[in-house]
Amino acid sequence: MAQKKGYEVDSWLAKPDARISIVLLYGPDRGLVTERAKAFAEKTGLPLDDPFSVVRLDGAEVDRDQGRLLDEARTVPMFSDRRLLWVRNASGQKPLAEDVKALTVEPARDAIILIEAGDLKKGVGLRAIVEAADTAMALPCYADEARDIDTVIDDELRKAGMSMALDARQALRRNLGGDRLASRGEIEKLVLYAHGQREIGLDDVRAMSGDVSGASFDEAVDAVLEGKVSDFDTAFTRHCLSGGQPFLVLSSAMRQLQQLQVMRGQMDSAGRNAASAVAGARPPVFFSRRKLVEKALERWNVDALSRALIRLQSAVLQTRRRPDLSEALARQALLGIAVESARLGQRG
C-alpha cells in the first residue's frame, strides 16, 4: 500500500522516493497540509515561481474541466525537463479522482502531481486510488501532538538562536496544535516580540500568545454545547468572515462531543458524577472550561450525543460533496445541535 503513518510523513518528505510521481497530502490540519506540500515542492528542485515549471490548479477548477489534469500531465514541457502540477483545495471530486486513476495506470513521463486535500475517508475515492498505486504516495496530516509541537517550537527557536524557559514552553504548548501554520505563526510572533533576549520567559508567552489551536472557533463550539443559539450564530459568523474554514468548527465540535460521549459512558457505567468524569478526562479539560463541560455532561445522555455525532458526520459528508455550500451546511448542523442542547437544558 502506497501510504505512510502520520509519524512517518516528515521522514519520507525529507527524502522522497524518486519513483513516486503522484503525492497526495490530506487531513483536517490544512496548515500542516500546506506546509508539507511546500516542503515536497521544494524537494523537486524546480523553481516554484516559474509558471512554465510549476502549474497551480484548484480542485474546483479540475472538477469543472474534467480531463484538465490529464492534459497538463501529458503536455511536453518546453523550458524544463519536467513540471510540477500542484492541485490545491481538493476533496472528493470524482473528475479529479478519475484523472488521478488514469495517471496511476499510465504515469506521466514529464510531470509530478502534488495534491493538497482535506480530510478524506479511508477506502474510497481519491485516497483509495492513491493508496492502491505503486507510483503514488498518500501522506496523512493530522493535528499536531505534543511531540510534534515541541519540534515546531525547537525549529523556530533554533532559527532565532534563542531558548525558552520550561514553564514558558509548557504554557505555549497548551495554546498550539490545531493548525500547523497558525502554530508556527504564533511562535514566530513570540520570537519577534522577544527579539534581543536570549531566553523567552513565561511573561513573554502570556503577553503575546493566544489559543491558536481553537480560539477562532472554540467559542462557537462552546455556545453549541451550552445551547446558546444566538451566541453560536455570532461566533460562527465571525469565524467565517475572518477567513476561517467551516469544517474546522465541525471538526472541533466532533472532538468535543466524542470526548463527552466517553465521559458520559464512564458516568453511566461506573456511577461517577460529572465533576469526577471531567477531572479524570484524558486529554485533560482546560480548567476554564470544566464547569461548561460538567453542565454539558449533565445535559446530554449517550443517545443524544450519538444523534448529534451522526448529524455532524452527515454534515461533514455533505460539505465534501458541496464545498460551495459548506458554510450553510455546517451552520445548519451546528445550529440544530445548539437548539437540541437548549431543549435538553430546559428539561433538566
N, C-alpha and C positions, 0 to 999 in steps of 0.2 A: 504494500500500500504506500502511495506517494504522499505521506503526511508526517508531521512531526508533533510531538507533545509540546505543550506550552513552554516547558523549561528547556527544550532543545532548540527553540527557534533562533535565539540570538547566536548560538554557536554555529548553526547552519548558515546564517546570514554572514557571519564573519568569514566563511569560506564556502560560498555557494558551489554546488555541483555544476560543472560546465555542461553536462549533458541535459540539464533541465532547461526547457525553452518556454515553459509557462509557470509562473509563480502566482499563487492566489493567497493573499493576506486577508483574513476575515476575523470578525469578532465584535463584541459590544464596545470595546475601547477604541473608538475611532482615532483618538490621538495616537495610540500605540500603533494602530494600523498604518497611519500616515508616516510616523517616524520610521518604522521598519521598511516601508515601501521606499522611502527616500534613501535609506541605507543600502537597500538592494540596488536601486537605480545607480547609485554612486559606484557600486562594485562592478557595474558593467563596463566602466571606463569610458562611456560615451559622454559627450558634452551635453549636459542637461538643459542648457539654454539654447541649443541648436535645434530649430524646428525641423530640419532635414534629418536629424538623427533621433529625435525624440518626438513621437506623435502622442499628444494627450487627448484622450477621449472621455466623455462622460457616459456612465452606464445607461442613462435615459436616451442619449444620442444613439448608442449602439442598438438599443431596444427599438427605436423608431425606424432605424435603417438596417434591417436585417441583412447580414452579409457584409456589412461595413468592415468589421474586424477581419474577416477573411480576405477581403480585397486589400486592406492595408498590409496584412501579413504576407501576402503573395506579391506585393509590389517590390520590384528590384530597386534597392537603394542606389541613388545616383552619386552621392558625395561621401559615402562611408561603406564599410564592409557589411554593416548590419544596422538595424534600427531597434529602438525600444518603443513598443506600443503600450502606453500607460493608461489603463482604464480605471477611472475613479467612480465612487458612488454606485458601485454595482450592488445588486441584491439578487432577487430570484428571477430575473428576466429570462424568459425562455429563449428569445433570439440570441442573447449573449451566450447562454449555455450551449445552444446548438452550434454556434460558431466555434466555441472552445472545443466541443466534442470533435468537430471536423479537424481541428488543428492537433488534437491528440492522435488521431488516426493518420494524418499526413502532416507532420510537423513543418512549420515554416523554416526555410533554409537560412533566411537572412534577417529574421526578426526574433526578438524576445518579447513575450507578452507578460506584463505585470498588471495584476488586477487587485484593486482595493475594494473590499466588500464589507457589509455589515455582518451581523451575526447570522450565520447560515445553518440550517438544520442538517443534522448528520444523515447521510444516506440518500439524499435527494438533490436534484438539480445540479447547479454548478459545482458545489462542493463534492458531490459523489463522482462527477465526471473527472475532476482533477485528481481526487484521491485514488481513482482506479487506473490512472495513466502512468506509463513508465517515464514519460518525458515531462511530467508536470509535478509540482510540489504545492501542497496545501499547508499553510502556516497559520495556526490559530493565535489570536491576540486577545487575551482576557485581562481583566483589571489587575493591576499590579498587586502582588502580595508583599509582605514586609521585606522579604529578601530583595525583591526587585526594586522597591522604593529606596532601600539603602544603596543599591547600585547606582541609581539615578542621582541621589544626593552626593555620593562619593565622586561621581563623574564631574558634576558641576563644581564641587569644592576643589577638585584636582586642577581643573582649568583655571580657577581663580587663585590657586596657591593658598587656600585658606583651610582652616579646620573648624570643627563645631563641637561645642560642649555637649556632653551626653544628655543632659536634661533638655537642651535646645533641640537636639536631634529627635528625642522622643516626642516632644511637643509638635515638631514639624511633621514627623511621620504620621501622626494621628490625623493630620489635615490633608494628606495626599493619598492618591491611589485610584480615583475614579476615572481619570483620563490622563494618559501619559504626557501629552503636550501641555495640558493645563498644569500638571505637577511640575514639569520641567520649567515652565514659565514662572511658576511661583518661586521655585528655588533661585532662578536667575534674578528675579526681582529682589529676593532677600540678599543675594550676594552683592548686587549693586548697592542696596541700602547700606550694607556693612563694609563698603569699599574703604580700604585704608586700614582695616582691622586685620589682625592675624587670625582671630577666632571669633566665630559667631556665637553669641550667647542667647539665653532664654528671652531676655528683654527684646532683642532684635526680632526674634520669631514672633513674639506677641505683638510687636509694633507693626509688622508687615504681613504676617501670614493669615490668610483666610482659609476657610474649609473648601478647597477647590475640588475635593472628591465628591462633594454633593451640595455645596452652598447654593448653586444655581437652581436646584430642583428639590432638595430635601424639604424646603418649606411647603412646596406643593404636595409632596407625599404625606407630610405630617398633617396637613389640612384634610387630606383624604381620610386618614386614619381617625381623625377627630370628628369627621362628619361636618366640617366647616365648609360648606359648598361655596360660599362667596369668596372666602379666603383662598380656596383652591383655585378658583377661576382667575383670581387676580395674580396669584403666584405663577400659575401655568402660562398665562398670557405674557407676563413679564419675562419668563424664561424663553419663550418662543421669539418675542420681539428682540431680545438681546442676541439672537442667533443660535440659541440652544436647540438641540435636536429633540423632538417629542419622544423618540424611542428611549432617551436617557431617563425620562420620568417614568415610562412604563417599566424599564429595567429595574430602576430603583424601587418602584412600588412592588414588583415581583419579589425582589430580595427581602424587602421588609415583611411582606405577607408570608413568605416561606419561613422566615425566622419566627414570626408569630405562630405559625402552624406547628412548628416544632415545640415551642414553649407551651402552647395550649395543650398539645398532646401530652406533655410531661405533667401539666396540671391535672388533666383528666385521669391519667394512668397512675400517678403517684400521689394524688391528693394534695399537691403543692398549691400554694396561693400565688397570685400574680407577682407579688414582690419577690418571692423566693425564686420563681422561674426566671425573672429578669436578672436578679443578682447572679444567677449561675449560668447565664447565657454565654455561648461561645459562637462567634466572636462577641465580645462584651458590648453591652449597650452603653453609649456615652451617658455620663451622669446627668447631663442636662435634659436628656430625653427619657429618662427612666419612668417618670410619672406618666408621661404621654403613653409609653408602651404598656405600662401596667393597666391603664384605663382601657386601652385597645384590647388587651387580653381578656379583661372582664366583660367587654362588649361583644367580642367576636368568638363564636364557638368554631369547632373544627369544620363543621359542614358549611358554615357561612364563609369561612376562609377558603375552602375548596372551591366554592362557587365564584368567589372573587378572583381566584387564581385562574380559573377556567376562562373567565371574562377577559383577563389580561392576556392570556395566551392567545385567545382568539383575536384580540386587538393587534398583537404583535404580527400575527399571520396576515391580517388584513392590511396593515401598513406596509408589509413587504410586497404584497400584491398591488397595492395602490399607493406608492410613495408620494404621489401628488396630493393625496388626501390624508397623509399621516397625522398632521396636526389635528384635524377634525375628528379622526377616528380615535386617536389617543385621548383627546379631551372628552369624547363621549363615554369611553370606557371608564376613565378615571372619575368622571362626574357621577356615573352610575354607582360606583363603589362608595363615593363620598355620601351620596343620598342614602344608600343602604346603611352606612355607618351611623348617620344621623338618626335613622329609624331604630336601629338597634340600641342606640343610646337612650332614646325616649322610652323604649320598653324596659330598659334597666332602671 
